[in-house]
Amino acid sequence: MTGAAARRSPRRLGAGLAAALALLWTALVPTPASAAACDGVTVVVDFGALGGVRTGCAPGDPTSGIAALNSAGFPHAYVPRQPGLVCQISALPTPCNGAPASAYWSYWHAPAGGSWTYSSSGAGSYDPAPGSVEGWSFGAGSPPALAPPAPPAPQPQPQPQPQPQPQPQQPAPPQPQLPQPAPPTAQPGSQGGTNAAPPAPGTPAPGAPASESSAPAGSESAIPSESAAPSESPTPPPTSPTDAPPTPVPAAQATDTPTGGTAGWPAGVLLIAALAGLGAWTARRRRATA
């Protein structure tokens, strides 16, 4: 091994050791919270060859880009004797003044789900809006390799629980209808009957006044015609109490018989026949005593 090769070997060994330490530091630094659930400003840091891309969330409304970077879990350090120029983020690169001149931390802005825009303001004076995305990239001035995360999908609104519908009231069972009493039927012999036959001619109507039927039957046709002229005896002998004409039957007694239907006229016929027979018998008795 020549002297020049021996001198280059420690340098290569030191560079490899530095890279290994950077990777170890990246693995030991805790990963910030996911930006998908960020309620504030999302921060994307692209370490490049020093450790890849990581994201964090600065909750609320940070006052500056530096404040958002630190609140998202990425501490920073400025370049010595150059305030305002970020040298390290999360202690990378190491050492701060050991970075090549072509590599530095560039600062970017983007809306959620949009595209990166290089910042024209310093991180200490820029005020990011809540919901926006802040980007940092170590290298030659390229934007972060990760596109600005899209805003989280809106959470589904809880659906209102359906209110139970009131059950319809069941109608009460119908009450049993009581049978209606039948109207009273006409009694036989009542005056309201419509089937009663008219009385026979000469027969007193049922219920007529007694004066219409109280006359003795002999005054109409009971006395024969041959006894109508009393020429043989100027003065008829006085009649005994037994010879007095029979007392006519009051019509009120005839009302005892049924007055409805056809039961009334046979009784009237029998009454007339009885009166006629009684008149004939009286006439014969008078002749016998003459």
Rosetta blueprint (number, residue, H / E / L):
1 M L
2 T L
3 G H
4 A H
5 A H
6 A H
7 R H
8 R H
9 S H
10 P H
11 R H
12 R H
13 L H
14 G H
15 A H
16 G H
17 L H
18 A H
19 A H
20 A H
21 L H
22 A H
23 L H
24 L H
25 W H
26 T H
27 A H
28 L H
29 V L
30 P L
31 T L
32 P L
33 A L
34 S L
35 A H
36 A H
37 A H
38 C L
39 D L
40 G E
41 V E
42 T E
43 V E
44 V E
45 V E
46 D E
47 F L
48 G H
49 A H
50 L H
51 G L
52 G L
53 V E
54 R E
55 T E
56 G E
57 C E
58 A E
59 P E
60 G L
61 D L
62 P L
63 T L
64 S L
65 G H
66 I H
67 A H
68 A H
69 L H
70 N H
71 S H
72 A L
73 G L
74 F L
75 P L
76 H E
77 A E
78 Y E
79 V E
80 P L
81 R L
82 Q E
83 P E
84 G E
85 L E
86 V E
87 C E
88 Q E
89 I E
90 S L
91 A L
92 L E
93 P L
94 T L
95 P L
96 C H
97 N H
98 G H
99 A L
100 P L
101 A L
102 S L
103 A L
104 Y E
105 W E
106 S E
107 Y E
108 W E
109 H E
110 A E
111 P E
112 A L
113 G L
114 G L
115 S L
116 W L
117 T E
118 Y E
119 S L
120 S L
121 S L
122 G L
123 A L
124 G L
125 S L
126 Y L
127 D L
128 P L
129 A L
130 P L
131 G L
132 S E
133 V E
134 E E
135 G E
136 W E
137 S E
138 F E
139 G E
140 A L
141 G L
142 S L
143 P L
144 P L
145 A L
146 L L
147 A L
148 P L
149 P L
150 A L
151 P L
152 P L
153 A L
154 P L
155 Q L
156 P L
157 Q L
158 P L
159 Q L
160 P L
161 Q L
162 P L
163 Q L
164 P L
165 Q L
166 P L
167 Q L
168 P L
169 Q L
170 Q L
171 P L
172 A L
173 P L
174 P L
175 Q L
176 P L
177 Q L
178 L L
179 P L
180 Q L
181 P L
182 A L
183 P L
184 P L
185 T L
186 A L
187 Q L
188 P L
189 G L
190 S L
191 Q L
192 G L
193 G L
194 T L
195 N L
196 A L
197 A L
198 P L
199 P L
200 A L
201 P L
202 G L
203 T L
204 P L
205 A L
206 P L
207 G L
208 A L
209 P L
210 A H
211 S H
212 E H
213 S L
214 S L
215 A L
216 P L
217 A H
218 G H
219 S H
220 E L
221 S L
222 A L
223 I L
224 P L
225 S H
226 E H
227 S H
228 A L
229 A L
230 P L
231 S L
232 E L
233 S L
234 P L
235 T L
236 P L
237 P L
238 P L
239 T L
240 S L
241 P H
242 T H
243 D H
244 A L
245 P L
246 P L
247 T L
248 P L
249 V L
250 P L
251 A H
252 A H
253 Q H
254 A H
255 T L
256 D L
257 T L
258 P L
259 T L
260 G L
261 G L
262 T L
263 A L
264 G H
265 W H
266 P H
267 A H
268 G H
269 V H
270 L H
271 L H
272 I H
273 A H
274 A H
275 L H
276 A H
277 G H
278 L H
279 G H
280 A H
281 W H
282 T H
283 A H
284 R H
285 R H
286 R H
287 R H
288 A H
289 T H
290 A L
